[in-house]
Amino acid sequence: VEIAQSINLGIFIIMSDGERSCGGANNSNNLENALEALIGAIYLDGGLKAAKDFIFLFWKDSATHMKVPPQDAKTI
């Protein structure tokens, strides 16, 4: 969620006016799903290297400071 917020991903999510007025652009589920979709789009458009570069750019600090691996893929 922090990474999605840091790149202001919420403003690019297409949603209803009602969802946006209820804070949908800052909803953690919406941001997580949008970030996952963005990484998938980068992979489909630019290939594995582009996706890896994007992930490394935003997750390198989190990954290098991690002492114990996360329990699942979404625990970072």
N, CA, C and O atoms as a Tripos MOL2 file, in Angstrom:
@<TRIPOS>MOLECULE
protein
  304   303    76     0     0
PROTEIN
NO_CHARGES

@<TRIPOS>ATOM
      1 N           0.8270   -1.1930    0.0000 N.3       1 VAL1
      2 CA          0.0000    0.0000    0.0000 C.3       1 VAL1
      3 C           0.8710    1.2560    0.0000 C.2       1 VAL1
      4 O           0.5590    2.2400   -0.6710 O.2       1 VAL1
      5 N           1.9580    1.2090    0.7560 N.am      2 GLU2
      6 CA          2.8180    2.3910    0.8370 C.3       2 GLU2
      7 C           3.4000    2.7580   -0.5260 C.2       2 GLU2
      8 O           3.5090    3.9350   -0.8690 O.2       2 GLU2
      9 N           3.7650    1.7510   -1.2860 N.am      3 ILE3
     10 CA          4.3420    2.0160   -2.6060 C.3       3 ILE3
     11 C           3.2890    2.5970   -3.5370 C.2       3 ILE3
     12 O           3.5630    3.5530   -4.2620 O.2       3 ILE3
     13 N           2.0900    2.0310   -3.5260 N.am      4 ALA4
     14 CA          0.9990    2.5560   -4.3570 C.3       4 ALA4
     15 C           0.6900    3.9990   -3.9800 C.2       4 ALA4
     16 O           0.4350    4.8270   -4.8540 O.2       4 ALA4
     17 N           0.7120    4.3050   -2.6930 N.am      5 GLN5
     18 CA          0.4590    5.6720   -2.2530 C.3       5 GLN5
     19 C           1.6020    6.5960   -2.6500 C.2       5 GLN5
     20 O           1.3710    7.7510   -3.0080 O.2       5 GLN5
     21 N           2.8310    6.0960   -2.5880 N.am      6 SER6
     22 CA          3.9790    6.9500   -2.9030 C.3       6 SER6
     23 C           4.0060    7.3740   -4.3680 C.2       6 SER6
     24 O           4.5590    8.4230   -4.7000 O.2       6 SER6
     25 N           3.4110    6.5660   -5.2480 N.am      7 ILE7
     26 CA          3.3590    6.9400   -6.6650 C.3       7 ILE7
     27 C           1.9780    7.4800   -7.0550 C.2       7 ILE7
     28 O           1.6800    7.6330   -8.2400 O.2       7 ILE7
     29 N           1.1380    7.7670   -6.0520 N.am      8 ASN8
     30 CA         -0.2060    8.3260   -6.2680 C.3       8 ASN8
     31 C          -1.0340    7.4890   -7.2290 C.2       8 ASN8
     32 O          -1.7210    8.0250   -8.0980 O.2       8 ASN8
     33 N          -0.9660    6.1810   -7.0690 N.am      9 LEU9
     34 CA         -1.6660    5.2770   -7.9700 C.3       9 LEU9
     35 C          -3.1790    5.4360   -7.8850 C.2       9 LEU9
     36 O          -3.8810    5.2140   -8.8710 O.2       9 LEU9
     37 N          -3.6840    5.8140   -6.7250 N.am     10 GLY10
     38 CA         -5.1260    5.9450   -6.5290 C.3      10 GLY10
     39 C          -5.8030    6.9140   -7.4780 C.2      10 GLY10
     40 O          -6.9660    6.7210   -7.8310 O.2      10 GLY10
     41 N          -5.0930    7.9550   -7.8990 N.am     11 ILE11
     42 CA         -5.7230    8.9340   -8.7940 C.3      11 ILE11
     43 C          -5.9220    8.3870  -10.2010 C.2      11 ILE11
     44 O          -6.6750    8.9570  -10.9900 O.2      11 ILE11
     45 N          -5.2460    7.2790  -10.5190 N.am     12 PHE12
     46 CA         -5.3600    6.6950  -11.8520 C.3      12 PHE12
     47 C          -6.3640    5.5530  -11.9290 C.2      12 PHE12
     48 O          -6.6320    5.0390  -13.0150 O.2      12 PHE12
     49 N          -6.9220    5.1510  -10.7900 N.am     13 ILE13
     50 CA         -7.8750    4.0440  -10.7780 C.3      13 ILE13
     51 C          -9.2340    4.5540  -11.2420 C.2      13 ILE13
     52 O          -9.7580    5.5260  -10.6990 O.2      13 ILE13
     53 N          -9.7970    3.8970  -12.2440 N.am     14 ILE14
     54 CA        -11.1310    4.2570  -12.7250 C.3      14 ILE14
     55 C         -12.1540    3.5990  -11.8130 C.2      14 ILE14
     56 O         -12.1560    2.3790  -11.6440 O.2      14 ILE14
     57 N         -13.0220    4.4160  -11.2280 N.am     15 MET15
     58 CA        -14.0570    3.9070  -10.3260 C.3      15 MET15
     59 C         -15.2540    4.8360  -10.3600 C.2      15 MET15
     60 O         -15.1820    5.9460  -10.8870 O.2      15 MET15
     61 N         -16.3500    4.3730   -9.7950 N.am     16 SER16
     62 CA        -17.5670    5.1880   -9.7740 C.3      16 SER16
     63 C         -17.3630    6.4060   -8.8760 C.2      16 SER16
     64 O         -16.4810    6.4200   -8.0190 O.2      16 SER16
     65 N         -18.1870    7.4170   -9.0850 N.am     17 ASP17
     66 CA        -18.1310    8.6100   -8.2390 C.3      17 ASP17
     67 C         -18.4150    8.2520   -6.7880 C.2      17 ASP17
     68 O         -17.8050    8.8070   -5.8740 O.2      17 ASP17
     69 N         -19.3480    7.3190   -6.5780 N.am     18 GLY18
     70 CA        -19.6860    6.8970   -5.2210 C.3      18 GLY18
     71 C         -18.5090    6.2440   -4.5190 C.2      18 GLY18
     72 O         -18.2390    6.5270   -3.3510 O.2      18 GLY18
     73 N         -17.8120    5.3720   -5.2270 N.am     19 GLU19
     74 CA        -16.6350    4.7040   -4.6520 C.3      19 GLU19
     75 C         -15.5470    5.7230   -4.3540 C.2      19 GLU19
     76 O         -14.9190    5.6700   -3.2960 O.2      19 GLU19
     77 N         -15.3180    6.6500   -5.2760 N.am     20 ARG20
     78 CA        -14.2870    7.6660   -5.0580 C.3      20 ARG20
     79 C         -14.6470    8.5690   -3.8800 C.2      20 ARG20
     80 O         -13.7770    8.9270   -3.0860 O.2      20 ARG20
     81 N         -15.9330    8.9400   -3.7620 N.am     21 SER21
     82 CA        -16.3420    9.8300   -2.6690 C.3      21 SER21
     83 C         -16.2550    9.1480   -1.3050 C.2      21 SER21
     84 O         -16.1760    9.8200   -0.2770 O.2      21 SER21
     85 N         -16.2700    7.8260   -1.2960 N.am     22 CYS22
     86 CA        -16.1440    7.0750   -0.0360 C.3      22 CYS22
     87 C         -14.6880    6.7380    0.2750 C.2      22 CYS22
     88 O         -14.4160    5.9490    1.1800 O.2      22 CYS22
     89 N         -13.7650    7.3180   -0.4560 N.am     23 GLY23
     90 CA        -12.3490    7.0700   -0.2080 C.3      23 GLY23
     91 C         -11.7790    5.8920   -0.9620 C.2      23 GLY23
     92 O         -10.7370    5.3590   -0.5820 O.2      23 GLY23
     93 N         -12.4410    5.4770   -2.0210 N.am     24 GLY24
     94 CA        -11.9950    4.3180   -2.7880 C.3      24 GLY24
     95 C         -10.6030    4.4410   -3.3670 C.2      24 GLY24
     96 O          -9.9140    3.4360   -3.5450 O.2      24 GLY24
     97 N         -10.1770    5.6640   -3.6660 N.am     25 ALA25
     98 CA         -8.8430    5.8540   -4.2390 C.3      25 ALA25
     99 C          -7.7450    5.6030   -3.2130 C.2      25 ALA25
    100 O          -6.5850    5.4120   -3.5780 O.2      25 ALA25
    101 N          -8.1040    5.6040   -1.9350 N.am     26 ASN26
    102 CA         -7.1320    5.3420   -0.8730 C.3      26 ASN26
    103 C          -7.3870    4.0190   -0.1720 C.2      26 ASN26
    104 O          -6.7090    3.6970    0.8030 O.2      26 ASN26
    105 N          -8.3560    3.2470   -0.6540 N.am     27 ASN27
    106 CA         -8.6800    1.9550   -0.0680 C.3      27 ASN27
    107 C          -7.5250    0.9900   -0.3140 C.2      27 ASN27
    108 O          -7.0730    0.8350   -1.4490 O.2      27 ASN27
    109 N          -7.0490    0.3430    0.7440 N.am     28 SER28
    110 CA         -5.8700   -0.5150    0.6060 C.3      28 SER28
    111 C          -6.0910   -1.6630   -0.3730 C.2      28 SER28
    112 O          -5.1760   -2.0140   -1.1170 O.2      28 SER28
    113 N          -7.2770   -2.2530   -0.3900 N.am     29 ASN29
    114 CA         -7.5440   -3.3340   -1.3480 C.3      29 ASN29
    115 C          -7.4670   -2.8300   -2.7820 C.2      29 ASN29
    116 O          -6.8830   -3.4870   -3.6440 O.2      29 ASN29
    117 N          -8.0550   -1.6680   -3.0400 N.am     30 ASN30
    118 CA         -8.0070   -1.0960   -4.3860 C.3      30 ASN30
    119 C          -6.5700   -0.7770   -4.7980 C.2      30 ASN30
    120 O          -6.1700   -1.0400   -5.9320 O.2      30 ASN30
    121 N          -5.8000   -0.2120   -3.8740 N.am     31 LEU31
    122 CA         -4.4140    0.1370   -4.1840 C.3      31 LEU31
    123 C          -3.5630   -1.1070   -4.4260 C.2      31 LEU31
    124 O          -2.7460   -1.1350   -5.3470 O.2      31 LEU31
    125 N          -3.7570   -2.1370   -3.5970 N.am     32 GLU32
    126 CA         -2.9970   -3.3790   -3.7830 C.3      32 GLU32
    127 C          -3.3260   -4.0270   -5.1210 C.2      32 GLU32
    128 O          -2.4320   -4.4740   -5.8390 O.2      32 GLU32
    129 N          -4.6080   -4.0740   -5.4510 N.am     33 ASN33
    130 CA         -5.0170   -4.6680   -6.7280 C.3      33 ASN33
    131 C          -4.4930   -3.8640   -7.9120 C.2      33 ASN33
    132 O          -4.0540   -4.4360   -8.9090 O.2      33 ASN33
    133 N          -4.5390   -2.5440   -7.8030 N.am     34 ALA34
    134 CA         -4.0550   -1.6970   -8.8950 C.3      34 ALA34
    135 C          -2.5470   -1.8510   -9.0820 C.2      34 ALA34
    136 O          -2.0620   -1.8790  -10.2130 O.2      34 ALA34
    137 N          -1.8100   -1.9510   -7.9840 N.am     35 LEU35
    138 CA         -0.3620   -2.1160   -8.0890 C.3      35 LEU35
    139 C          -0.0170   -3.4700   -8.7040 C.2      35 LEU35
    140 O           0.8970   -3.5710   -9.5220 O.2      35 LEU35
    141 N          -0.7440   -4.5010   -8.3100 N.am     36 GLU36
    142 CA         -0.5420   -5.8250   -8.9080 C.3      36 GLU36
    143 C          -0.8340   -5.7840  -10.4100 C.2      36 GLU36
    144 O          -0.0980   -6.3670  -11.2050 O.2      36 GLU36
    145 N          -1.9050   -5.0970  -10.7910 N.am     37 ALA37
    146 CA         -2.2550   -4.9690  -12.2100 C.3      37 ALA37
    147 C          -1.1980   -4.1640  -12.9610 C.2      37 ALA37
    148 O          -0.8720   -4.4830  -14.1050 O.2      37 ALA37
    149 N          -0.6660   -3.1300  -12.3280 N.am     38 LEU38
    150 CA          0.3760   -2.3200  -12.9580 C.3      38 LEU38
    151 C           1.6250   -3.1560  -13.2320 C.2      38 LEU38
    152 O           2.2130   -3.0670  -14.3100 O.2      38 LEU38
    153 N           2.0250   -3.9600  -12.2630 N.am     39 ILE39
    154 CA          3.1950   -4.8200  -12.4610 C.3      39 ILE39
    155 C           2.9300   -5.8160  -13.5880 C.2      39 ILE39
    156 O           3.8080   -6.0760  -14.4110 O.2      39 ILE39
    157 N           1.7230   -6.3700  -13.6230 N.am     40 GLY40
    158 CA          1.3630   -7.2880  -14.7040 C.3      40 GLY40
    159 C           1.3980   -6.6090  -16.0590 C.2      40 GLY40
    160 O           1.8540   -7.1960  -17.0400 O.2      40 GLY40
    161 N           0.9190   -5.3740  -16.1200 N.am     41 ALA41
    162 CA          0.9290   -4.6290  -17.3810 C.3      41 ALA41
    163 C           2.3560   -4.3180  -17.8260 C.2      41 ALA41
    164 O           2.6770   -4.3940  -19.0120 O.2      41 ALA41
    165 N           3.2010   -3.9700  -16.8690 N.am     42 ILE42
    166 CA          4.6080   -3.7120  -17.2020 C.3      42 ILE42
    167 C           5.2490   -4.9800  -17.7490 C.2      42 ILE42
    168 O           6.0050   -4.9330  -18.7190 O.2      42 ILE42
    169 N           4.9410   -6.1170  -17.1220 N.am     43 TYR43
    170 CA          5.4750   -7.4010  -17.5930 C.3      43 TYR43
    171 C           4.9880   -7.7140  -19.0060 C.2      43 TYR43
    172 O           5.7820   -8.0930  -19.8680 O.2      43 TYR43
    173 N           3.6930   -7.5580  -19.2460 N.am     44 LEU44
    174 CA          3.1450   -7.8740  -20.5690 C.3      44 LEU44
    175 C           3.6800   -6.9390  -21.6450 C.2      44 LEU44
    176 O           3.9090   -7.3570  -22.7800 O.2      44 LEU44
    177 N           3.8790   -5.6740  -21.2890 N.am     45 ASP45
    178 CA          4.3310   -4.6940  -22.2700 C.3      45 ASP45
    179 C           5.8410   -4.7150  -22.4710 C.2      45 ASP45
    180 O           6.3280   -4.6000  -23.5950 O.2      45 ASP45
    181 N           6.5820   -4.8640  -21.3660 N.am     46 GLY46
    182 CA          8.0320   -4.7330  -21.4570 C.3      46 GLY46
    183 C           8.8320   -5.9810  -21.1630 C.2      46 GLY46
    184 O          10.0510   -5.9920  -21.3320 O.2      46 GLY46
    185 N           8.1610   -7.0340  -20.7240 N.am     47 GLY47
    186 CA          8.8580   -8.2800  -20.4330 C.3      47 GLY47
    187 C           9.3140   -8.3900  -18.9890 C.2      47 GLY47
    188 O           9.0930   -7.5000  -18.1670 O.2      47 GLY47
    189 N           9.9560   -9.5100  -18.7150 N.am     48 LEU48
    190 CA         10.3760   -9.8200  -17.3530 C.3      48 LEU48
    191 C          11.3800   -8.8090  -16.8130 C.2      48 LEU48
    192 O          11.2860   -8.4170  -15.6500 O.2      48 LEU48
    193 N          12.3290   -8.3820  -17.6240 N.am     49 LYS49
    194 CA         13.3330   -7.4280  -17.1460 C.3      49 LYS49
    195 C          12.6930   -6.1180  -16.7160 C.2      49 LYS49
    196 O          13.0580   -5.5680  -15.6760 O.2      49 LYS49
    197 N          11.7580   -5.6140  -17.4850 N.am     50 ALA50
    198 CA         11.0840   -4.3620  -17.1270 C.3      50 ALA50
    199 C          10.3250   -4.5170  -15.8160 C.2      50 ALA50
    200 O          10.3660   -3.6290  -14.9640 O.2      50 ALA50
    201 N           9.6330   -5.6390  -15.6500 N.am     51 ALA51
    202 CA          8.8890   -5.8760  -14.4110 C.3      51 ALA51
    203 C           9.8410   -6.0050  -13.2280 C.2      51 ALA51
    204 O           9.5830   -5.4480  -12.1610 O.2      51 ALA51
    205 N          10.9420   -6.7350  -13.4090 N.am     52 LYS52
    206 CA         11.9300   -6.8790  -12.3330 C.3      52 LYS52
    207 C          12.5390   -5.5370  -11.9710 C.2      52 LYS52
    208 O          12.7300   -5.2420  -10.7910 O.2      52 LYS52
    209 N          12.8460   -4.7250  -12.9640 N.am     53 ASP53
    210 CA         13.4180   -3.4000  -12.7040 C.3      53 ASP53
    211 C          12.4540   -2.5330  -11.9070 C.2      53 ASP53
    212 O          12.8620   -1.8450  -10.9720 O.2      53 ASP53
    213 N          11.1710   -2.5620  -12.2760 N.am     54 PHE54
    214 CA         10.1620   -1.7850  -11.5570 C.3      54 PHE54
    215 C          10.0590   -2.2640  -10.1120 C.2      54 PHE54
    216 O          10.0660   -1.4570   -9.1820 O.2      54 PHE54
    217 N           9.9650   -3.5690   -9.9310 N.am     55 ILE55
    218 CA          9.8440   -4.1340   -8.5800 C.3      55 ILE55
    219 C          11.0710   -3.7860   -7.7520 C.2      55 ILE55
    220 O          10.9390   -3.3550   -6.6060 O.2      55 ILE55
    221 N          12.2490   -3.9630   -8.3080 N.am     56 PHE56
    222 CA         13.4760   -3.6620   -7.5710 C.3      56 PHE56
    223 C          13.5540   -2.1880   -7.1990 C.2      56 PHE56
    224 O          13.9900   -1.8460   -6.1000 O.2      56 PHE56
    225 N          13.1370   -1.3220   -8.1000 N.am     57 LEU57
    226 CA         13.1790    0.1170   -7.8380 C.3      57 LEU57
    227 C          12.3930    0.4860   -6.5870 C.2      57 LEU57
    228 O          12.8500    1.3010   -5.7850 O.2      57 LEU57
    229 N          11.2140   -0.1080   -6.4130 N.am     58 PHE58
    230 CA         10.3490    0.2760   -5.3050 C.3      58 PHE58
    231 C          10.4500   -0.6280   -4.0840 C.2      58 PHE58
    232 O          10.0850   -0.2100   -2.9850 O.2      58 PHE58
    233 N          10.9340   -1.8490   -4.2440 N.am     59 TRP59
    234 CA         10.9730   -2.7780   -3.1070 C.3      59 TRP59
    235 C          12.3760   -3.0530   -2.5900 C.2      59 TRP59
    236 O          12.5270   -3.7920   -1.6170 O.2      59 TRP59
    237 N          13.3990   -2.4910   -3.1990 N.am     60 LYS60
    238 CA         14.7620   -2.8480   -2.7990 C.3      60 LYS60
    239 C          15.0390   -2.5260   -1.3310 C.2      60 LYS60
    240 O          15.6940   -3.3150   -0.6500 O.2      60 LYS60
    241 N          14.5610   -1.3970   -0.8310 N.am     61 ASP61
    242 CA         14.8010   -1.0520    0.5690 C.3      61 ASP61
    243 C          14.0920   -2.0210    1.5080 C.2      61 ASP61
    244 O          14.6740   -2.4630    2.4990 O.2      61 ASP61
    245 N          12.8540   -2.3500    1.2060 N.am     62 SER62
    246 CA         12.1040   -3.2900    2.0410 C.3      62 SER62
    247 C          12.7550   -4.6630    2.0290 C.2      62 SER62
    248 O          12.8810   -5.3020    3.0740 O.2      62 SER62
    249 N          13.1650   -5.1160    0.8670 N.am     63 ALA63
    250 CA         13.7270   -6.4610    0.7330 C.3      63 ALA63
    251 C          15.0900   -6.5760    1.4070 C.2      63 ALA63
    252 O          15.3890   -7.6100    2.0040 O.2      63 ALA63
    253 N          15.9160   -5.5510    1.3260 N.am     64 THR64
    254 CA         17.2530   -5.6400    1.9140 C.3      64 THR64
    255 C          17.2320   -5.5220    3.4280 C.2      64 THR64
    256 O          18.1600   -5.9930    4.0860 O.2      64 THR64
    257 N          16.2030   -4.9080    4.0020 N.am     65 HIS65
    258 CA         16.1100   -4.7690    5.4560 C.3      65 HIS65
    259 C          15.3220   -5.8920    6.1120 C.2      65 HIS65
    260 O          15.1990   -5.9270    7.3370 O.2      65 HIS65
    261 N          14.7960   -6.7930    5.3290 N.am     66 MET66
    262 CA         13.9860   -7.8810    5.8540 C.3      66 MET66
    263 C          14.8920   -8.9430    6.4760 C.2      66 MET66
    264 O          15.8030   -9.4460    5.8200 O.2      66 MET66
    265 N          14.6420   -9.2820    7.7430 N.am     67 LYS67
    266 CA         15.4440  -10.3050    8.4100 C.3      67 LYS67
    267 C          14.8350  -11.6840    8.2460 C.2      67 LYS67
    268 O          15.5490  -12.6840    8.1850 O.2      67 LYS67
    269 N          13.5170  -11.7330    8.1750 N.am     68 VAL68
    270 CA         12.7970  -12.9960    8.0220 C.3      68 VAL68
    271 C          11.9220  -12.8780    6.7840 C.2      68 VAL68
    272 O          11.2450  -11.8650    6.6090 O.2      68 VAL68
    273 N          11.9200  -13.8840    5.9260 N.am     69 PRO69
    274 CA         11.0460  -13.8120    4.7450 C.3      69 PRO69
    275 C           9.5820  -13.6920    5.1550 C.2      69 PRO69
    276 O           9.1920  -14.2140    6.1990 O.2      69 PRO69
    277 N           8.7710  -13.0170    4.3530 N.am     70 PRO70
    278 CA          7.3450  -12.8930    4.6850 C.3      70 PRO70
    279 C           6.6570  -14.2530    4.6470 C.2      70 PRO70
    280 O           7.1250  -15.1850    3.9920 O.2      70 PRO70
    281 N           5.5290  -14.3490    5.3680 N.am     71 GLN71
    282 CA          4.7810  -15.6030    5.4160 C.3      71 GLN71
    283 C           4.1150  -15.9070    4.0860 C.2      71 GLN71
    284 O           3.9730  -17.0740    3.7210 O.2      71 GLN71
    285 N           3.7130  -14.8970    3.3690 N.am     72 ASP72
    286 CA          3.0870  -15.0840    2.0660 C.3      72 ASP72
    287 C           3.4620  -13.9020    1.1820 C.2      72 ASP72
    288 O           4.1120  -12.9590    1.6330 O.2      72 ASP72
    289 N           3.0580  -13.9610   -0.0510 N.am     73 ALA73
    290 CA          3.4770  -12.9540   -1.0310 C.3      73 ALA73
    291 C           2.9860  -11.5510   -0.7200 C.2      73 ALA73
    292 O           3.5860  -10.5820   -1.1860 O.2      73 ALA73
    293 N           1.9180  -11.4090    0.0510 N.am     74 LYS74
    294 CA          1.3620  -10.0810    0.3110 C.3      74 LYS74
    295 C           1.7040   -9.5630    1.7020 C.2      74 LYS74
    296 O           1.0940   -8.5910    2.1490 O.2      74 LYS74
    297 N           2.6520  -10.1710    2.3990 N.am     75 THR75
    298 CA          2.9620   -9.7890    3.7690 C.3      75 THR75
    299 C           4.0140   -8.7020    3.8640 C.2      75 THR75
    300 O           4.2250   -8.1630    4.9510 O.2      75 THR75
    301 N           4.6740   -8.3610    2.7900 N.am     76 ILE76
    302 CA          5.7140   -7.3320    2.8370 C.3      76 ILE76
    303 C           5.0660   -6.0820    3.2550 C.2      76 ILE76
    304 O           5.7290   -5.0520    3.3740 O.2      76 ILE76
@<TRIPOS>BOND
     1     1     2 1
     2     2     3 1
     3     3     4 2
     4     3     5 am
     5     5     6 1
     6     6     7 1
     7     7     8 2
     8     7     9 am
     9     9    10 1
    10    10    11 1
    11    11    12 2
    12    11    13 am
    13    13    14 1
    14    14    15 1
    15    15    16 2
    16    15    17 am
    17    17    18 1
    18    18    19 1
    19    19    20 2
    20    19    21 am
    21    21    22 1
    22    22    23 1
    23    23    24 2
    24    23    25 am
    25    25    26 1
    26    26    27 1
    27    27    28 2
    28    27    29 am
    29    29    30 1
    30    30    31 1
    31    31    32 2
    32    31    33 am
    33    33    34 1
    34    34    35 1
    35    35    36 2
    36    35    37 am
    37    37    38 1
    38    38    39 1
    39    39    40 2
    40    39    41 am
    41    41    42 1
    42    42    43 1
    43    43    44 2
    44    43    45 am
    45    45    46 1
    46    46    47 1
    47    47    48 2
    48    47    49 am
    49    49    50 1
    50    50    51 1
    51    51    52 2
    52    51    53 am
    53    53    54 1
    54    54    55 1
    55    55    56 2
    56    55    57 am
    57    57    58 1
    58    58    59 1
    59    59    60 2
    60    59    61 am
    61    61    62 1
    62    62    63 1
    63    63    64 2
    64    63    65 am
    65    65    66 1
    66    66    67 1
    67    67    68 2
    68    67    69 am
    69    69    70 1
    70    70    71 1
    71    71    72 2
    72    71    73 am
    73    73    74 1
    74    74    75 1
    75    75    76 2
    76    75    77 am
    77    77    78 1
    78    78    79 1
    79    79    80 2
    80    79    81 am
    81    81    82 1
    82    82    83 1
    83    83    84 2
    84    83    85 am
    85    85    86 1
    86    86    87 1
    87    87    88 2
    88    87    89 am
    89    89    90 1
    90    90    91 1
    91    91    92 2
    92    91    93 am
    93    93    94 1
    94    94    95 1
    95    95    96 2
    96    95    97 am
    97    97    98 1
    98    98    99 1
    99    99   100 2
   100    99   101 am
   101   101   102 1
   102   102   103 1
   103   103   104 2
   104   103   105 am
   105   105   106 1
   106   106   107 1
   107   107   108 2
   108   107   109 am
   109   109   110 1
   110   110   111 1
   111   111   112 2
   112   111   113 am
   113   113   114 1
   114   114   115 1
   115   115   116 2
   116   115   117 am
   117   117   118 1
   118   118   119 1
   119   119   120 2
   120   119   121 am
   121   121   122 1
   122   122   123 1
   123   123   124 2
   124   123   125 am
   125   125   126 1
   126   126   127 1
   127   127   128 2
   128   127   129 am
   129   129   130 1
   130   130   131 1
   131   131   132 2
   132   131   133 am
   133   133   134 1
   134   134   135 1
   135   135   136 2
   136   135   137 am
   137   137   138 1
   138   138   139 1
   139   139   140 2
   140   139   141 am
   141   141   142 1
   142   142   143 1
   143   143   144 2
   144   143   145 am
   145   145   146 1
   146   146   147 1
   147   147   148 2
   148   147   149 am
   149   149   150 1
   150   150   151 1
   151   151   152 2
   152   151   153 am
   153   153   154 1
   154   154   155 1
   155   155   156 2
   156   155   157 am
   157   157   158 1
   158   158   159 1
   159   159   160 2
   160   159   161 am
   161   161   162 1
   162   162   163 1
   163   163   164 2
   164   163   165 am
   165   165   166 1
   166   166   167 1
   167   167   168 2
   168   167   169 am
   169   169   170 1
   170   170   171 1
   171   171   172 2
   172   171   173 am
   173   173   174 1
   174   174   175 1
   175   175   176 2
   176   175   177 am
   177   177   178 1
   178   178   179 1
   179   179   180 2
   180   179   181 am
   181   181   182 1
   182   182   183 1
   183   183   184 2
   184   183   185 am
   185   185   186 1
   186   186   187 1
   187   187   188 2
   188   187   189 am
   189   189   190 1
   190   190   191 1
   191   191   192 2
   192   191   193 am
   193   193   194 1
   194   194   195 1
   195   195   196 2
   196   195   197 am
   197   197   198 1
   198   198   199 1
   199   199   200 2
   200   199   201 am
   201   201   202 1
   202   202   203 1
   203   203   204 2
   204   203   205 am
   205   205   206 1
   206   206   207 1
   207   207   208 2
   208   207   209 am
   209   209   210 1
   210   210   211 1
   211   211   212 2
   212   211   213 am
   213   213   214 1
   214   214   215 1
   215   215   216 2
   216   215   217 am
   217   217   218 1
   218   218   219 1
   219   219   220 2
   220   219   221 am
   221   221   222 1
   222   222   223 1
   223   223   224 2
   224   223   225 am
   225   225   226 1
   226   226   227 1
   227   227   228 2
   228   227   229 am
   229   229   230 1
   230   230   231 1
   231   231   232 2
   232   231   233 am
   233   233   234 1
   234   234   235 1
   235   235   236 2
   236   235   237 am
   237   237   238 1
   238   238   239 1
   239   239   240 2
   240   239   241 am
   241   241   242 1
   242   242   243 1
   243   243   244 2
   244   243   245 am
   245   245   246 1
   246   246   247 1
   247   247   248 2
   248   247   249 am
   249   249   250 1
   250   250   251 1
   251   251   252 2
   252   251   253 am
   253   253   254 1
   254   254   255 1
   255   255   256 2
   256   255   257 am
   257   257   258 1
   258   258   259 1
   259   259   260 2
   260   259   261 am
   261   261   262 1
   262   262   263 1
   263   263   264 2
   264   263   265 am
   265   265   266 1
   266   266   267 1
   267   267   268 2
   268   267   269 am
   269   269   270 1
   270   270   271 1
   271   271   272 2
   272   271   273 am
   273   273   274 1
   274   274   275 1
   275   275   276 2
   276   275   277 am
   277   277   278 1
   278   278   279 1
   279   279   280 2
   280   279   281 am
   281   281   282 1
   282   282   283 1
   283   283   284 2
   284   283   285 am
   285   285   286 1
   286   286   287 1
   287   287   288 2
   288   287   289 am
   289   289   290 1
   290   290   291 1
   291   291   292 2
   292   291   293 am
   293   293   294 1
   294   294   295 1
   295   295   296 2
   296   295   297 am
   297   297   298 1
   298   298   299 1
   299   299   300 2
   300   299   301 am
   301   301   302 1
   302   302   303 1
   303   303   304 2
@<TRIPOS>SUBSTRUCTURE
     1 VAL1         2 RESIDUE 1 A VAL
     2 GLU2         6 RESIDUE 1 A GLU
     3 ILE3        10 RESIDUE 1 A ILE
     4 ALA4        14 RESIDUE 1 A ALA
     5 GLN5        18 RESIDUE 1 A GLN
     6 SER6        22 RESIDUE 1 A SER
     7 ILE7        26 RESIDUE 1 A ILE
     8 ASN8        30 RESIDUE 1 A ASN
     9 LEU9        34 RESIDUE 1 A LEU
    10 GLY10       38 RESIDUE 1 A GLY
    11 ILE11       42 RESIDUE 1 A ILE
    12 PHE12       46 RESIDUE 1 A PHE
    13 ILE13       50 RESIDUE 1 A ILE
    14 ILE14       54 RESIDUE 1 A ILE
    15 MET15       58 RESIDUE 1 A MET
    16 SER16       62 RESIDUE 1 A SER
    17 ASP17       66 RESIDUE 1 A ASP
    18 GLY18       70 RESIDUE 1 A GLY
    19 GLU19       74 RESIDUE 1 A GLU
    20 ARG20       78 RESIDUE 1 A ARG
    21 SER21       82 RESIDUE 1 A SER
    22 CYS22       86 RESIDUE 1 A CYS
    23 GLY23       90 RESIDUE 1 A GLY
    24 GLY24       94 RESIDUE 1 A GLY
    25 ALA25       98 RESIDUE 1 A ALA
    26 ASN26      102 RESIDUE 1 A ASN
    27 ASN27      106 RESIDUE 1 A ASN
    28 SER28      110 RESIDUE 1 A SER
    29 ASN29      114 RESIDUE 1 A ASN
    30 ASN30      118 RESIDUE 1 A ASN
    31 LEU31      122 RESIDUE 1 A LEU
    32 GLU32      126 RESIDUE 1 A GLU
    33 ASN33      130 RESIDUE 1 A ASN
    34 ALA34      134 RESIDUE 1 A ALA
    35 LEU35      138 RESIDUE 1 A LEU
    36 GLU36      142 RESIDUE 1 A GLU
    37 ALA37      146 RESIDUE 1 A ALA
    38 LEU38      150 RESIDUE 1 A LEU
    39 ILE39      154 RESIDUE 1 A ILE
    40 GLY40      158 RESIDUE 1 A GLY
    41 ALA41      162 RESIDUE 1 A ALA
    42 ILE42      166 RESIDUE 1 A ILE
    43 TYR43      170 RESIDUE 1 A TYR
    44 LEU44      174 RESIDUE 1 A LEU
    45 ASP45      178 RESIDUE 1 A ASP
    46 GLY46      182 RESIDUE 1 A GLY
    47 GLY47      186 RESIDUE 1 A GLY
    48 LEU48      190 RESIDUE 1 A LEU
    49 LYS49      194 RESIDUE 1 A LYS
    50 ALA50      198 RESIDUE 1 A ALA
    51 ALA51      202 RESIDUE 1 A ALA
    52 LYS52      206 RESIDUE 1 A LYS
    53 ASP53      210 RESIDUE 1 A ASP
    54 PHE54      214 RESIDUE 1 A PHE
    55 ILE55      218 RESIDUE 1 A ILE
    56 PHE56      222 RESIDUE 1 A PHE
    57 LEU57      226 RESIDUE 1 A LEU
    58 PHE58      230 RESIDUE 1 A PHE
    59 TRP59      234 RESIDUE 1 A TRP
    60 LYS60      238 RESIDUE 1 A LYS
    61 ASP61      242 RESIDUE 1 A ASP
    62 SER62      246 RESIDUE 1 A SER
    63 ALA63      250 RESIDUE 1 A ALA
    64 THR64      254 RESIDUE 1 A THR
    65 HIS65      258 RESIDUE 1 A HIS
    66 MET66      262 RESIDUE 1 A MET
    67 LYS67      266 RESIDUE 1 A LYS
    68 VAL68      270 RESIDUE 1 A VAL
    69 PRO69      274 RESIDUE 1 A PRO
    70 PRO70      278 RESIDUE 1 A PRO
    71 GLN71      282 RESIDUE 1 A GLN
    72 ASP72      286 RESIDUE 1 A ASP
    73 ALA73      290 RESIDUE 1 A ALA
    74 LYS74      294 RESIDUE 1 A LYS
    75 THR75      298 RESIDUE 1 A THR
    76 ILE76      302 RESIDUE 1 A ILE
